[in-house]
Amino acid sequence: MASSTDSNVKGENSQVSYKKYINTKTDRVLQNKKHANDIFDVIEYLQSEKDKEVIFATNACSKVFCQLFYRGDLYVGDLPEEEDLVNGDRSAEEKYRIFMRHRYSNCVELLLENIGHKAFQVKETSLCALMKFVAAEGKHPLQNLDEHYNFPRELLQTLVEHLLSEKEDMSLLISRFQEFLEMDDVRYYVMSSVRDNIYRVMGRNKKAVIPVYQNNVFTLLSTINVPSEASKMKHFLVRQDYKLEQWKVAKLKEHKRAFEQMWLVFLKFKLPSNMYKKILVILHESIMPQMSDPTLLIDFLSAAYDIGGAISLLSLNGLFILIHKHNLDYPDFYKKLYSLLDPSIFHVKYRARFFHLVNIFLSSTHLPAYLVAAFVKRFARLSLTAPPTSLLILLPFICNLIRRHPSCRVLIHRPSTAEEPCDDPYVMEEEDPAQCHALESSLWEIKTLQKHYHPDVAKAAMKINEPLTEQEDDISELLELSTFELMERELKAVRKTIPLEFDTAIELLKSSREVLGVHFSLE
């Protein structure tokens, strides 16, 4: 189809703004099928070098094709090649629908390309236009489906593939996409698309790490939340009227299964080290509760523990939940936790979270005395080289452990160590808490800290000399204490005025009590 009268409209009206030009072309396409070729001029602007022109043309294309969907002016079924229109025996009406269906495909391809545009506004406008097309295709399917469920999964899957770029950080656009994930059907098909995309991309080389891609996947995954109750699943982009009760998308069980499969596939492959921390921080609150069977995470958590450092600590949080809430048998849990206690715990980014978690892990009063004593003694030994900010957490924490487990009070009141020094039977290097002989030792380290240079630390260490009350100390406010805050607190503290001399010096050599005044008097 060739344009007859309007091929040089743009040239004759060179002073006319692009907005008026695009609007004119758009109106002509919608008002008369004879002007179908004008759609070429509108689509051409999707490749403009000027962002404003691309955005305006995107909105125009969205308007045109949504109208064509509504009118039924797009060909339905397997799309014939455009070359077949010349020699075919099709009617003019059918040729028009095939022609516009091809133009729609061209438009979708260019919008998908613009998902990777350098300007965020172009990305965002393209994303919104494509989601309008998803809704339009759902209401007016372009294929003769055997099933009565007509969600345009292919278009949404292609969109997800462009969001999960391997070269460009798409986190900002993914956060914009989160609005559409509130629709239950969109969320379900996005989860399926992400799962398949991970298999395809990461399956090329299972040992490879693709940081940009995996960061995009994590950003998208972390924005997906499955409803807590089936009654809340009422928001659909494409409403299905045929046997709704049999539709998988309307079932909470299927959503949880899709959520679980998506995460398990992502965690199956090797991840960047910083990605482990991001995942483990949200695992117990945002991932586990939405899974059908959280115990399937055991392999990931075990592998994460073997990495070491803060990642090992964070992985133990997930293991602890599986042990207590899902009856997982993991006999080496406390042994592994004990092996993590080294001087580095006072200097890691997750120090506050570490003490919070250890406090939870050791909260049970049914733990054996030798195990708690081992943790108490290990912390006491580490306190000798810990900074003041950590000591102000550690000392009340040790006291709390002894309060919970009175059988460990022997570490404080051991007569044999009260009068004379002796060899400490505790073996710091022993990794098994059952073999470190902690119950045979004493807390001489706390006694040493009573002479610490920092007055607050010395004061906290002195509490071990007094009978411990049943009420535990609240350490929650101390967990985030920094060195700067500690100094600020010292500077703002109100102190009593202490006299430095008995006679107020009026002049340098006039005081009879001063050395200079006695030996170098000018009188």
C-alpha positions as CSV (number, residue, x, y, z in Angstrom):
1,M,0.0,0.0,0.0
2,A,1.6,3.2,-1.1
3,S,0.7,6.7,0.1
4,S,-0.7,8.8,-2.8
5,T,-1.3,12.3,-1.5
6,D,0.5,12.6,1.8
7,S,4.0,11.3,1.1
8,N,5.3,14.8,1.1
9,V,3.1,16.3,3.8
10,K,6.0,16.5,6.2
11,G,8.2,18.3,3.6
12,E,5.5,20.8,2.7
13,N,4.9,21.6,6.3
14,S,8.5,21.8,7.6
15,Q,7.5,24.5,10.1
16,V,4.8,22.4,11.6
17,S,5.7,20.8,15.0
18,Y,6.2,17.1,15.3
19,K,3.2,16.9,17.7
20,K,0.8,18.3,15.2
21,Y,2.3,16.2,12.4
22,I,2.0,12.9,14.4
23,N,-1.5,13.8,15.6
24,T,-2.6,14.5,12.0
25,K,-1.2,11.2,10.8
26,T,-2.8,9.4,13.8
27,D,-6.2,10.9,13.1
28,R,-6.0,10.0,9.4
29,V,-5.2,6.3,10.2
30,L,-8.1,6.0,12.6
31,Q,-10.7,7.9,10.5
32,N,-10.2,6.3,7.1
33,K,-8.7,2.9,6.1
34,K,-7.5,4.5,2.9
35,H,-4.8,6.3,4.9
36,A,-3.4,3.2,6.4
37,N,0.1,3.9,5.1
38,D,0.3,7.0,7.4
39,I,1.0,4.6,10.2
40,F,4.5,4.2,8.7
41,D,5.2,7.9,9.5
42,V,4.1,7.5,13.1
43,I,6.1,4.4,13.7
44,E,9.1,6.0,12.1
45,Y,9.3,8.5,15.0
46,L,9.9,5.6,17.4
47,Q,13.5,5.6,16.1
48,S,13.9,9.4,16.4
49,E,17.1,10.7,18.0
50,K,15.0,13.2,20.0
51,D,13.6,11.7,23.2
52,K,10.4,13.9,23.2
53,E,9.5,12.8,19.7
54,V,10.0,9.1,20.6
55,I,7.7,9.5,23.7
56,F,5.0,11.4,21.8
57,A,5.1,8.8,19.0
58,T,4.9,5.9,21.5
59,N,1.7,7.4,23.0
60,A,0.3,7.9,19.5
61,C,1.0,4.2,18.6
62,S,-0.5,3.1,21.8
63,K,-3.7,5.1,20.9
64,V,-3.9,3.7,17.3
65,F,-3.4,0.1,18.0
66,C,-5.6,0.0,21.1
67,Q,-8.3,1.4,19.0
68,L,-7.6,-1.2,16.3
69,F,-7.8,-4.0,18.9
70,Y,-11.2,-2.6,20.0
71,R,-12.5,-2.4,16.5
72,G,-11.3,-5.9,15.5
73,D,-9.1,-4.4,12.7
74,L,-6.1,-6.6,13.4
75,Y,-5.8,-10.0,11.7
76,V,-6.5,-13.0,14.0
77,G,-4.6,-16.2,13.5
78,D,-1.3,-17.3,12.1
79,L,-0.1,-14.1,10.3
80,P,0.6,-14.6,6.5
81,E,3.6,-13.0,4.9
82,E,3.1,-9.5,3.5
83,E,4.3,-10.7,0.1
84,D,1.3,-13.0,-0.1
85,L,-1.1,-10.0,-0.2
86,V,-0.2,-9.1,-3.7
87,N,-1.1,-12.3,-5.4
88,G,-3.6,-13.6,-2.9
89,D,-7.3,-13.9,-3.4
90,R,-8.1,-12.2,-0.1
91,S,-10.6,-9.4,0.3
92,A,-9.6,-5.8,0.7
93,E,-10.8,-5.9,4.3
94,E,-8.7,-8.9,5.2
95,K,-5.7,-7.4,3.4
96,Y,-6.1,-4.3,5.6
97,R,-6.2,-6.3,8.8
98,I,-3.1,-8.3,7.8
99,F,-1.3,-5.1,6.9
100,M,-2.1,-3.4,10.2
101,R,-1.2,-6.6,12.1
102,H,2.2,-6.4,10.5
103,R,2.5,-2.8,11.5
104,Y,1.5,-3.7,15.1
105,S,4.4,-6.3,15.1
106,N,6.8,-3.6,13.8
107,C,5.7,-1.3,16.6
108,V,6.1,-3.9,19.3
109,E,9.6,-4.7,18.1
110,L,10.6,-1.0,18.2
111,L,9.1,-0.5,21.7
112,L,11.0,-3.5,23.0
113,E,14.2,-2.0,21.6
114,N,13.4,1.2,23.4
115,I,13.3,-0.7,26.7
116,G,17.1,-0.4,26.4
117,H,17.0,3.3,25.4
118,K,19.5,5.6,27.1
119,A,16.7,7.9,28.4
120,F,14.6,6.6,31.3
121,Q,11.4,8.5,30.2
122,V,11.6,6.7,26.8
123,K,12.0,3.3,28.7
124,E,9.1,4.0,31.0
125,T,6.8,5.2,28.2
126,S,7.6,2.1,26.1
127,L,7.0,-0.2,29.1
128,C,3.6,1.3,29.8
129,A,2.6,1.1,26.1
130,L,3.6,-2.5,25.9
131,M,1.6,-3.3,29.0
132,K,-1.4,-1.6,27.4
133,F,-0.9,-4.0,24.4
134,V,-0.8,-7.0,26.9
135,A,-4.2,-5.9,28.2
136,A,-5.5,-5.3,24.7
137,E,-4.3,-8.7,23.4
138,G,-5.9,-10.4,26.5
139,K,-9.3,-8.9,25.8
140,H,-9.0,-9.3,22.0
141,P,-6.7,-12.3,21.3
142,L,-4.7,-12.4,18.1
143,Q,-4.7,-16.2,18.0
144,N,-7.5,-18.7,17.7
145,L,-6.8,-20.4,21.0
146,D,-8.0,-23.9,21.7
147,E,-8.2,-23.0,25.4
148,H,-10.5,-20.3,26.6
149,Y,-7.8,-18.7,28.7
150,N,-6.4,-15.9,26.6
151,F,-3.5,-14.2,28.4
152,P,-0.8,-13.0,25.9
153,R,2.0,-14.9,27.6
154,E,4.4,-14.6,24.6
155,L,4.4,-10.8,24.6
156,L,4.8,-10.6,28.4
157,Q,7.7,-13.1,28.2
158,T,9.5,-11.1,25.6
159,L,9.1,-8.0,27.7
160,V,10.5,-9.8,30.7
161,E,13.5,-10.9,28.7
162,H,14.3,-7.2,27.8
163,L,13.9,-6.2,31.5
164,L,16.5,-8.9,32.5
165,S,19.3,-7.4,30.4
166,E,22.7,-9.0,30.6
167,K,24.5,-5.7,29.9
168,E,22.5,-2.9,31.4
169,D,21.3,-2.2,35.0
170,M,17.5,-2.1,34.7
171,S,16.7,-1.8,38.4
172,L,15.0,1.6,38.0
173,L,12.7,0.4,35.3
174,I,12.0,-2.8,37.2
175,S,10.9,-0.8,40.1
176,R,8.5,1.0,37.7
177,F,7.3,-2.4,36.5
178,Q,6.4,-3.4,40.1
179,E,3.1,-1.5,39.7
180,F,1.9,-4.1,37.2
181,L,3.0,-7.0,39.4
182,E,0.1,-6.2,41.7
183,M,-2.1,-7.8,39.1
184,D,-2.4,-11.5,40.0
185,D,-2.3,-12.9,36.4
186,V,0.6,-10.6,35.4
187,R,2.6,-11.7,38.5
188,Y,1.9,-15.4,37.8
189,Y,3.1,-15.3,34.2
190,V,6.1,-13.1,35.0
191,M,7.2,-15.7,37.6
192,S,7.0,-18.4,34.9
193,S,8.8,-16.2,32.4
194,V,11.6,-15.4,34.8
195,R,12.1,-19.1,35.6
196,D,12.4,-20.0,32.0
197,N,14.7,-17.0,31.3
198,I,17.1,-18.0,34.1
199,Y,17.3,-21.6,32.7
200,R,18.1,-20.2,29.2
201,V,20.7,-17.6,30.2
202,M,22.4,-19.3,33.1
203,G,22.2,-22.8,31.6
204,R,24.8,-21.8,28.9
205,N,27.5,-22.1,31.5
206,K,26.4,-23.2,35.0
207,K,29.7,-22.1,36.6
208,A,29.7,-18.6,35.1
209,V,28.7,-15.5,37.0
210,I,26.8,-12.7,35.1
211,P,26.7,-9.9,37.7
212,V,24.5,-7.4,35.7
213,Y,22.0,-10.0,34.7
214,Q,21.8,-11.6,38.1
215,N,21.4,-8.3,39.7
216,N,18.4,-7.5,37.4
217,V,16.9,-10.9,38.2
218,F,17.3,-10.4,41.9
219,T,15.8,-6.9,41.7
220,L,12.7,-8.3,39.9
221,L,12.4,-11.3,42.2
222,S,12.6,-9.2,45.3
223,T,9.7,-7.1,44.1
224,I,7.3,-10.1,43.7
225,N,5.1,-10.9,46.7
226,V,2.5,-13.6,46.7
227,P,-0.8,-12.8,48.5
228,S,-1.1,-14.4,51.9
229,E,-4.7,-15.5,51.4
230,A,-6.6,-16.8,48.4
231,S,-9.4,-14.3,49.1
232,K,-7.1,-11.4,48.2
233,M,-6.5,-12.7,44.6
234,K,-9.1,-10.5,42.9
235,H,-7.0,-8.2,40.7
236,F,-6.5,-9.4,37.1
237,L,-5.3,-7.5,34.1
238,V,-7.2,-9.9,31.8
239,R,-10.4,-11.2,33.4
240,Q,-11.2,-14.8,32.5
241,D,-14.9,-15.8,32.5
242,Y,-14.5,-19.4,31.4
243,K,-14.3,-21.9,34.3
244,L,-12.5,-19.5,36.6
245,E,-12.3,-22.1,39.3
246,Q,-10.1,-24.3,37.1
247,W,-7.7,-21.4,36.1
248,K,-4.3,-22.0,37.6
249,V,-3.7,-18.2,37.9
250,A,-6.7,-17.9,40.3
251,K,-5.2,-20.4,42.8
252,L,-2.9,-19.4,45.6
253,K,-1.3,-22.8,45.6
254,E,-0.2,-22.4,42.0
255,H,1.2,-18.9,42.8
256,K,3.3,-20.3,45.7
257,R,4.5,-23.1,43.5
258,A,5.6,-20.7,40.7
259,F,7.2,-18.4,43.3
260,E,9.1,-21.4,44.8
261,Q,10.3,-22.7,41.4
262,M,11.4,-19.3,40.3
263,W,13.6,-18.7,43.4
264,L,15.0,-22.3,43.5
265,V,16.1,-22.0,39.8
266,F,17.8,-18.7,40.6
267,L,19.6,-20.0,43.7
268,K,20.7,-23.2,41.8
269,F,23.4,-21.3,39.9
270,K,26.6,-19.7,41.1
271,L,26.0,-16.1,42.4
272,P,28.3,-13.1,42.9
273,S,29.4,-13.0,46.6
274,N,27.6,-9.7,47.3
275,M,24.4,-11.3,46.0
276,Y,24.5,-14.0,48.7
277,K,24.3,-11.3,51.4
278,K,21.4,-9.5,49.7
279,I,19.4,-12.8,49.4
280,L,20.2,-14.0,52.9
281,V,19.1,-10.8,54.5
282,I,15.6,-11.0,53.1
283,L,15.4,-14.8,53.0
284,H,13.6,-15.4,56.3
285,E,11.0,-12.6,55.9
286,S,10.3,-12.3,52.2
287,I,11.1,-15.7,50.6
288,M,10.6,-18.5,53.0
289,P,7.0,-17.6,54.1
290,Q,5.9,-17.5,50.5
291,M,7.2,-20.9,49.6
292,S,5.3,-24.2,49.5
293,D,8.2,-26.1,51.0
294,P,11.0,-23.9,52.5
295,T,13.1,-27.0,53.3
296,L,14.0,-27.1,49.7
297,L,16.4,-24.3,50.5
298,I,18.7,-26.5,52.5
299,D,21.2,-27.0,49.7
300,F,21.5,-23.3,49.1
301,L,21.9,-22.5,52.8
302,S,24.5,-25.2,53.2
303,A,26.5,-24.0,50.2
304,A,26.2,-20.4,51.5
305,Y,27.6,-21.4,54.9
306,D,30.7,-23.0,53.3
307,I,31.6,-19.5,51.8
308,G,32.5,-18.2,55.2
309,G,32.4,-14.8,57.0
310,A,29.2,-12.8,57.2
311,I,27.6,-15.0,54.6
312,S,28.0,-18.0,56.8
313,L,26.4,-16.2,59.7
314,L,23.4,-15.0,57.6
315,S,22.9,-18.5,56.2
316,L,22.6,-19.9,59.8
317,N,19.6,-17.7,60.3
318,G,17.7,-19.5,57.5
319,L,18.9,-22.9,58.9
320,F,17.7,-22.0,62.4
321,I,14.2,-21.2,61.0
322,L,14.1,-24.6,59.2
323,I,15.1,-26.4,62.4
324,H,12.6,-24.7,64.6
325,K,9.6,-24.1,62.3
326,H,10.0,-27.0,59.8
327,N,11.5,-29.7,62.0
328,L,14.7,-30.0,59.9
329,D,17.4,-32.2,61.4
330,Y,20.6,-30.3,61.4
331,P,22.8,-31.6,64.3
332,D,25.9,-29.5,63.5
333,F,24.1,-26.1,63.7
334,Y,25.6,-24.9,67.0
335,K,28.9,-26.4,66.2
336,K,29.0,-24.3,63.0
337,L,27.8,-21.2,64.8
338,Y,30.5,-21.7,67.4
339,S,33.2,-21.9,64.7
340,L,32.1,-18.5,63.4
341,L,33.2,-16.7,66.6
342,D,36.4,-15.0,65.8
343,P,37.7,-11.4,66.1
344,S,36.3,-10.4,62.7
345,I,32.7,-10.5,64.0
346,F,33.3,-7.1,65.7
347,H,34.3,-5.4,62.5
348,V,31.8,-6.8,59.9
349,K,29.0,-4.7,58.4
350,Y,26.4,-7.1,59.9
351,R,27.7,-6.9,63.5
352,A,24.4,-5.8,64.9
353,R,22.5,-8.5,63.0
354,F,25.1,-11.0,64.2
355,F,24.4,-10.4,67.9
356,H,20.7,-10.2,67.3
357,L,20.7,-13.6,65.7
358,V,23.1,-15.2,68.2
359,N,20.8,-13.9,70.9
360,I,17.9,-15.7,69.3
361,F,19.9,-18.9,68.7
362,L,20.9,-19.1,72.3
363,S,17.5,-18.1,73.7
364,S,16.3,-21.6,74.5
365,T,16.7,-22.6,78.1
366,H,16.9,-26.3,77.1
367,L,20.4,-26.0,75.7
368,P,23.0,-28.1,77.6
369,A,25.2,-26.2,80.1
370,Y,28.5,-27.2,78.4
371,L,27.3,-25.6,75.1
372,V,26.2,-22.3,76.6
373,A,29.4,-22.2,78.7
374,A,31.5,-22.6,75.6
375,F,29.8,-19.6,73.9
376,V,30.2,-17.5,77.1
377,K,33.9,-18.4,77.4
378,R,34.5,-17.8,73.7
379,F,33.0,-14.4,73.9
380,A,34.9,-13.6,77.0
381,R,38.2,-14.5,75.4
382,L,37.4,-12.5,72.3
383,S,36.5,-9.5,74.5
384,L,40.2,-9.0,75.3
385,T,40.9,-7.6,71.8
386,A,37.4,-6.2,71.0
387,P,36.8,-2.4,70.5
388,P,34.8,-0.5,73.2
389,T,31.7,-0.3,71.0
390,S,31.6,-4.1,70.8
391,L,32.4,-4.6,74.5
392,L,29.4,-2.5,75.5
393,I,27.3,-5.1,73.7
394,L,29.3,-8.1,74.6
395,L,29.5,-7.7,78.4
396,P,25.7,-7.4,79.0
397,F,25.2,-10.2,76.5
398,I,27.4,-12.5,78.5
399,C,25.5,-11.6,81.7
400,N,22.2,-12.4,79.9
401,L,23.4,-15.8,78.9
402,I,24.4,-16.6,82.5
403,R,21.0,-15.4,83.7
404,R,19.2,-17.8,81.3
405,H,21.4,-20.7,82.3
406,P,22.2,-20.6,86.1
407,S,24.4,-23.7,85.7
408,C,26.9,-21.4,84.1
409,R,27.3,-19.2,87.2
410,V,30.2,-21.5,88.2
411,L,32.3,-19.5,85.6
412,I,31.9,-16.5,87.9
413,H,32.3,-18.1,91.3
414,R,35.1,-20.5,91.0
415,P,37.0,-20.6,94.3
416,S,40.2,-22.1,92.9
417,T,40.8,-19.0,90.8
418,A,40.0,-16.4,93.4
419,E,43.3,-16.3,95.3
420,E,46.0,-17.4,92.9
421,P,46.6,-17.6,89.2
422,C,46.3,-21.0,87.5
423,D,46.3,-22.4,84.0
424,D,43.1,-21.9,82.1
425,P,41.8,-25.3,80.9
426,Y,39.7,-23.7,78.2
427,V,41.0,-24.6,74.7
428,M,40.4,-21.6,72.4
429,E,41.5,-23.5,69.3
430,E,39.0,-26.3,69.7
431,E,36.2,-26.1,67.2
432,D,33.9,-28.6,69.0
433,P,32.2,-26.8,71.9
434,A,31.8,-30.1,73.7
435,Q,35.6,-30.6,73.8
436,C,36.8,-27.1,74.8
437,H,36.5,-27.6,78.6
438,A,34.7,-24.3,79.1
439,L,32.8,-25.4,82.2
440,E,36.1,-26.1,83.9
441,S,37.3,-22.5,83.3
442,S,36.4,-19.1,84.8
443,L,35.7,-15.6,83.4
444,W,39.0,-14.1,84.4
445,E,38.8,-12.1,81.1
446,I,35.9,-10.0,82.5
447,K,37.9,-9.3,85.7
448,T,40.7,-8.0,83.4
449,L,38.3,-5.7,81.6
450,Q,37.4,-4.0,85.0
451,K,40.6,-2.1,84.5
452,H,39.8,-1.1,80.9
453,Y,40.8,2.4,79.7
454,H,37.3,3.3,78.8
455,P,35.2,4.0,81.9
456,D,31.9,2.7,80.4
457,V,33.5,-0.7,79.6
458,A,35.1,-0.9,83.1
459,K,31.7,-0.1,84.7
460,A,30.0,-2.7,82.6
461,A,32.6,-5.3,83.6
462,M,32.1,-4.5,87.3
463,K,28.5,-5.8,87.2
464,I,29.8,-9.3,87.1
465,N,30.9,-8.8,90.8
466,E,27.3,-8.2,91.9
467,P,24.5,-10.7,92.2
468,L,22.8,-10.9,88.8
469,T,19.2,-10.0,88.7
470,E,16.6,-12.2,86.9
471,Q,15.7,-9.3,84.6
472,E,17.9,-9.4,81.4
473,D,19.7,-6.3,80.2
474,D,18.2,-4.8,77.0
475,I,21.0,-4.7,74.4
476,S,18.8,-3.6,71.5
477,E,19.8,0.0,71.8
478,L,23.5,-0.9,71.9
479,L,23.5,-3.0,68.7
480,E,24.0,-0.1,66.3
481,L,26.3,1.9,68.6
482,S,29.2,3.4,66.6
483,T,32.5,4.8,67.7
484,F,31.4,8.3,66.7
485,E,28.2,8.0,68.9
486,L,30.3,6.8,71.8
487,M,32.6,9.8,71.6
488,E,29.6,12.1,71.2
489,R,28.1,10.6,74.4
490,E,31.3,11.2,76.3
491,L,31.6,14.8,75.2
492,K,28.0,15.6,76.1
493,A,28.2,13.8,79.5
494,V,27.7,16.1,82.5
495,R,30.7,15.8,84.9
496,K,31.4,17.2,88.4
497,T,34.0,19.9,88.7
498,I,37.2,18.4,90.2
499,P,39.7,20.8,91.9
500,L,43.1,20.6,90.5
501,E,45.0,22.7,93.2
502,F,44.3,24.1,96.6
503,D,45.7,27.7,96.0
504,T,44.5,29.5,93.0
505,A,47.5,30.7,91.1
506,I,47.4,34.5,90.4
507,E,50.8,34.7,88.7
508,L,53.3,32.1,87.5
509,L,55.8,32.6,90.4
510,K,53.7,33.9,93.2
511,S,52.3,30.6,94.7
512,S,54.3,29.4,97.7
513,R,53.3,25.9,96.9
514,E,54.7,25.9,93.4
515,V,58.3,24.7,92.7
516,L,59.1,27.8,90.7
517,G,57.7,30.0,93.4
518,V,59.9,28.4,96.1
519,H,63.3,28.3,94.2
520,F,63.0,31.2,91.9
521,S,61.2,33.8,93.9
522,L,61.7,37.3,92.7
523,E,61.5,38.8,96.1
